[in-house]
Amino acid sequence: MKIELLNDNKLKITFTHLELSDNHISLHSFLSDTNSSNNFINALIEIAKNKLNFNNQNLPIKSEIYFLN
């Protein structure tokens, strides 16, 4: 898993299908916006806050998902 701070309010988070699986989340449930996927994203944001001093100022979060082969 890789978390990059692109600017003051934008992160780039890269993770694999295996990392989802390690967190007991299927790709289907992640894309369905379930509680488990929200919890996973929130946990990643907390990591970014702690390690990269990221602060989204409690603003809504937008995600963009790209699949790589």
Buried (B, 14 or more C-beta within 10 A) or exposed (E): EEBEBEEEEEBEBEBEEEEBEEBEBBEEBBEEEBEBBEEBBEEBBEBBEEEEEBEBEEEEEEEEEEEEE
